[in-house]
Amino acid sequence: MPEVRDLLDHRLKVLMTSIFLSLLGLLMGLYFFQIVQSDKYVRLAYNNRLRIITVPAPRGAIYDRNGVPLAVNETTFSIMGYPLDLNTDEKLERVSRVLVRHGIPMTVPDLRGAIEKQRGAPYRVIRLVPNLTMPQMAELMADSDFPRELFPLPVWRRTYPSGSWVSNVTGYLGEISEEELKSRPEGYRGGDLIGKVGIERVYEEQLRGRSGEDLIEVDARGRKVRTLDSRRARRGQDLHLSLDMGAQKLALKLLEGYRGSLIVMDVRDGAVLVLASSP
């Protein structure tokens, strides 16, 4: 019987060793997923459930000394989406086909470039197509092939009612460059508009306001479940210049056919009333 007992002891040792190794492997797996990879899987869970919608702040208006509007905002629409929902060429091709069919020439490389330029957190909304009118947006939304991953967002567009009469004073907006983004990192993201020259640039901080944000939870299909948090956008400050629009027009008419500049100042307080140049 000693041989049978030795055989049983051997089998028992093999069984206990197997159980020990299995438990050890299980503990190592738990440690790896719960400790080493915990942040990664938490991020994955949140990326699939949370979305952040940035609501652009209306820019402050610019007026002359008499309240004549020089730079104001008008409402347009942008087509928005999330990098997480646009991560394959097949999805981008489907989006491109719908846009092209409605007269919006956005190719797959164009869409991919827009995504890369604004890429930050994968759950933060990005702008794919800006400055659409209400009829354009309504036509797109009525298309049964319009991708469910995308949605419209009302935004503002800068307009200059006085046109070229004061364009040398007001300046204009443009998309923020990489250099500007590095020098002004706080509160700016790729794709944001920023003052490039003139009053728009000099008073950028006062005019731009503060963007709002909506933190929402979505289901597996990307549909909104509820709003978790919200911060309202804060409009930028309006500016009233000392410039007199009537005098500015008169000065430019006097300069027609000539090259030069004309500046008019109020001797009492140094206020600039006219700042005209030709051409």
Beta strands, then each sheet from edge to edge (+ up, - down):
strand 1: 50-55
strand 2: 62-63
strand 3: 69-81
strand 4: 126-132
strand 5: 151-159
strand 6: 172-175
strand 7: 193-197
strand 8: 212-218
strand 9: 224-231
strand 10: 239-240
strand 11: 260-265
strand 12: 272-278
sheet 1: 1+ 8- 9+
sheet 2: 4+ 3- 2+ 10+
sheet 3: 4+ 3- 5+
sheet 4: 6+ 7-
sheet 5: 11+ 12-
end
